[in-house]
Amino acid sequence: MSRPGAPVGDPRRATPALHEVSAAELVAGYRAGHWSPVEATQAVLAHVERWERHLHALYLLRPEQALAQARASEARWRRGAPLGPLDGVPVTVKDNIATAGDPLPLGTAASELAPAAADAPPAARLREGGAVLLAKTTMPDYGMLSSGLSSFHALARNPWDLGRTPGGSSAGAGAAAAAGYGPIHVGTDIGGSLRLPAGWCGIATLKPSLGRIPIDPPYTGRAAGPMTRTVTDCALAMQVLAQPDARDSMGLPWQDIAWHDADRGAAQLRGLRVGLLLEAGCGLPVDPQVRAAVERAALLFAEAGARVEPMAPFLTREMLDGMDRFWRMRSLLDIRALPAGRRDRVLPYIRAWAESAAGLDGEAVFRAASQFHATRVATVAACQPYDIVLSPVSPVAAPPADWASPTNDPLRPLEHIAFTVPFNMSEQPAASVPCGMTSDGLPIGLQLAGRRFDDLGVLQAARAWELVRDPLPAWPQPPSEAADHVD
């Protein structure tokens, strides 16, 4: 059985496995009385129990608290008074998104586990809207790796191949979405941390325009975003997550965006001006299978009526290295600020990476920081002629689970983010959607980047892509059930 490009169908059909059901269909089923938030949460918890010992995707899994939230939601649905479009939908949030009363380890054993004073904006919006906060998801130390390697959490793994990484830094969220831990997972992204795990786990995500989803603390390039199995669920999550919050000093003015209009069908691609970026300009070379999958996507866009033309690379080695050096210095200062006894708890790879910045003087750090703006200018200029830019998410498929990055070298740590990081700096929305599989069964991600602030346009193009792409394999199943699973 292949994976459909559309959300699951009519909720009046025979009751499906509720952990597989999209958020849109769950809500339709609640409204019609075909199933309840309690049933959905129980189904997800049972599925998590089958998977989690293999994946290590979750932190602070508390079934009784989740079921209490589900019972409250069930009562609201019975009264006909849901709090919003995600009321009763099981969700997770990433370790680094604060939830009131819970510790915030940031993926590292060096953190002091003090309870957070308040929900960060994404968690606050979900809770206000009645979503069932099932758990938090795991991440690497300080979110500075594209893997699930952490000195605090157990090693997160990819459900498509347990020997491979799910990516990062939204590692647990990517694994959880692909494994069916409910329909919506919220991660963060400063250089690719939503899109890389989405690409390597075969799911959908939107890194929104900077400030579209309020976040606390805000930082240059940092965005929160939904990670889901379908683009439709990404759009549904945006209805809730994009509500305003004054704590984000980089937040955009709130707009009444028609997120419900994300599905305009395949006709949305007709006449679209599309740039095809197959070489990033620096970093790792693109694997031939990844290139072929993206070229196939471009062909299908063209067959659907888009005007596709090749783009020249625009990111330079100076830009990528400058951003790397700046982040090394930032991390070095953070580590030096720790008490001596806690510094040694930081993952050795992160320490080696940060400590390599010790010899940089003020001029070198200034020149490094200047590359953020240089990247922004170059990216916006290169994308100006196009409505959408297609590219690989990563030049390679998921590397081994215990590697910190595709090079596994702290002195060459960012060679795989040259397609993703420009759109953090330019503030452009960028989605990842699956576009194929490698010969050994690993997902390949297609990145769709749009004009600044055109988040809805990116979702519409991504949803149209789901309708024209080639069939994908069924979702992975827990190892204990793999022998009984029929493709």
MONORFEN-V982098 format. One record per pair of residues at least 4 apart in sequence whose ideal C-beta (glycine too) atoms are under 6 Angstrom apart, sorted by the first residue. I is the first residue (numbers start at 1). J is the second residue. Records with the same first field share a line. If there is no record, write none. Layout:
BEGIN
I = J ; J
END
This chain:
BEGIN
1 = 474
2 = 471
3 = 472 ; 474
5 = 466 ; 467
7 = 22 ; 24 ; 25 ; 230 ; 232
8 = 21 ; 22 ; 25
11 = 25 ; 28 ; 29 ; 32 ; 34
16 = 20 ; 21
18 = 40 ; 43
19 = 43 ; 44 ; 47 ; 180
20 = 180
21 = 25 ; 26
22 = 183 ; 230 ; 233
23 = 89 ; 183 ; 184 ; 233 ; 236
24 = 232 ; 236
26 = 40 ; 89
29 = 34 ; 35
30 = 77 ; 88
35 = 39
36 = 74
37 = 70 ; 73 ; 74 ; 88
38 = 70 ; 71 ; 74
41 = 66 ; 67 ; 70 ; 90 ; 132
44 = 90 ; 182
45 = 63
47 = 180
48 = 52 ; 181
50 = 478
51 = 55 ; 179 ; 478
52 = 58
54 = 162 ; 479
55 = 157 ; 175 ; 179
56 = 154 ; 156
57 = 137 ; 156 ; 172 ; 175 ; 176
58 = 135
59 = 95 ; 136 ; 138
60 = 135 ; 136
61 = 135
66 = 132 ; 134
69 = 132
70 = 132
73 = 87 ; 88 ; 130
76 = 81 ; 82
77 = 82
82 = 87
83 = 87 ; 129 ; 130
84 = 129 ; 240
85 = 236 ; 239
86 = 129 ; 131 ; 240
87 = 130
89 = 131
90 = 132 ; 134 ; 182
91 = 126 ; 131 ; 184
92 = 134 ; 135 ; 137 ; 176 ; 185
93 = 97 ; 123 ; 136 ; 186
94 = 137 ; 139 ; 170 ; 173 ; 187 ; 188
95 = 107 ; 136 ; 139
96 = 106 ; 143
97 = 120 ; 122 ; 123
98 = 104 ; 116 ; 120
99 = 119 ; 123
100 = 116 ; 118 ; 119
101 = 115
102 = 116
103 = 113
104 = 116
105 = 111 ; 152
106 = 111 ; 142
107 = 139 ; 140 ; 141 ; 150 ; 152
108 = 141 ; 142 ; 151 ; 152 ; 346
109 = 151 ; 152 ; 345
110 = 338 ; 342 ; 345 ; 346
119 = 123 ; 124
120 = 216
121 = 214 ; 215 ; 216 ; 245
122 = 186 ; 224 ; 241
125 = 240 ; 241 ; 243
126 = 131
129 = 240
134 = 182
137 = 172 ; 173 ; 176
138 = 153 ; 156 ; 171 ; 172
139 = 143 ; 169 ; 171
140 = 145 ; 147 ; 149 ; 150 ; 168 ; 169
141 = 150 ; 151 ; 346 ; 347 ; 350
143 = 169
144 = 350
145 = 149 ; 168 ; 404
146 = 167 ; 168 ; 196 ; 405
147 = 165 ; 168 ; 404
148 = 155 ; 156 ; 165 ; 166 ; 168 ; 171
149 = 404
151 = 345 ; 347
156 = 166 ; 171 ; 172 ; 175
157 = 162 ; 401
158 = 164 ; 165 ; 166 ; 398
159 = 175 ; 178 ; 179 ; 476
160 = 442 ; 476
163 = 401
164 = 398 ; 401
165 = 398 ; 399 ; 401
166 = 171 ; 174 ; 175 ; 197 ; 201
167 = 174 ; 196 ; 197 ; 200
169 = 193
170 = 174 ; 187 ; 193 ; 194 ; 197
171 = 197
172 = 176
173 = 185 ; 187 ; 227
174 = 197 ; 198 ; 201
175 = 179
176 = 181 ; 185
177 = 185 ; 203 ; 227
178 = 201 ; 202 ; 203
183 = 228 ; 233
184 = 226 ; 228 ; 233 ; 237
185 = 227
186 = 226
187 = 194 ; 227
188 = 193 ; 224
189 = 193 ; 194 ; 207 ; 223
190 = 221 ; 222 ; 424
191 = 417 ; 421 ; 424
192 = 196 ; 417 ; 420
194 = 205 ; 207 ; 225
195 = 199 ; 207 ; 393 ; 420 ; 432
196 = 394
197 = 201
198 = 203 ; 205 ; 227 ; 432
199 = 393 ; 394 ; 432 ; 445
200 = 398
202 = 434 ; 443
203 = 227 ; 229
204 = 228 ; 231 ; 234 ; 433
205 = 225 ; 227 ; 432
206 = 225 ; 234 ; 431
207 = 223 ; 225 ; 430
208 = 212 ; 213 ; 223 ; 225 ; 429 ; 455
209 = 427 ; 429 ; 453 ; 455
210 = 223 ; 427
211 = 250 ; 251 ; 252
212 = 242 ; 252 ; 455
213 = 224 ; 241 ; 242
214 = 245 ; 248 ; 251
215 = 224 ; 248
216 = 247
218 = 248 ; 249 ; 250
221 = 424 ; 425
226 = 234 ; 237
228 = 233 ; 234
231 = 459 ; 462 ; 463 ; 466
235 = 259 ; 262 ; 459
237 = 241
238 = 242 ; 259
239 = 259
244 = 254
257 = 456
262 = 459 ; 460 ; 463
263 = 463
264 = 268 ; 460
266 = 304 ; 464 ; 467 ; 468
268 = 460 ; 464
269 = 301 ; 304 ; 305 ; 306 ; 464
270 = 305
272 = 306 ; 387
273 = 307 ; 386 ; 387
274 = 301 ; 306 ; 308 ; 388 ; 390
275 = 311 ; 386 ; 389
276 = 298 ; 308 ; 310 ; 390
277 = 311 ; 389 ; 391
279 = 313
280 = 313 ; 315 ; 418 ; 419
281 = 313 ; 315 ; 316
282 = 315 ; 317 ; 320 ; 418
283 = 415 ; 418
284 = 395 ; 415 ; 416
286 = 290 ; 291 ; 392 ; 395
287 = 396
289 = 438
290 = 392 ; 444
293 = 435 ; 436 ; 444
294 = 392
297 = 435 ; 446
298 = 308 ; 390
300 = 468
301 = 306 ; 308
302 = 306 ; 308
304 = 468
314 = 378 ; 382
315 = 319 ; 418 ; 422
317 = 321
318 = 322
319 = 371 ; 374 ; 375
320 = 418
322 = 368 ; 371
323 = 371
324 = 414
325 = 368
326 = 368 ; 369
328 = 354 ; 357
329 = 357 ; 360 ; 365
331 = 354
332 = 354 ; 357
335 = 343 ; 346 ; 354
338 = 342 ; 343
346 = 350 ; 351
349 = 404 ; 410
351 = 355
352 = 410
353 = 410 ; 413
360 = 364 ; 365
371 = 375
372 = 425
375 = 379 ; 422 ; 425
376 = 425 ; 426
379 = 422 ; 426
380 = 426
383 = 389
388 = 448 ; 450 ; 461
389 = 449
391 = 419 ; 447
392 = 419
393 = 432 ; 445 ; 447
394 = 416
396 = 406
397 = 438 ; 442
398 = 442
399 = 403 ; 406
403 = 408
404 = 408
405 = 413
406 = 416
407 = 412 ; 415
417 = 421
422 = 426
423 = 428 ; 430 ; 449
427 = 452
428 = 449 ; 452
429 = 450 ; 455 ; 458
430 = 447 ; 449
431 = 448 ; 458 ; 462
432 = 445 ; 447
433 = 446 ; 462 ; 465
434 = 443 ; 472
435 = 444 ; 446
436 = 444
437 = 441 ; 443
438 = 442
448 = 458 ; 461 ; 462
450 = 454 ; 457 ; 458
465 = 469
474 = 487
477 = 481 ; 482 ; 485
481 = 485
END
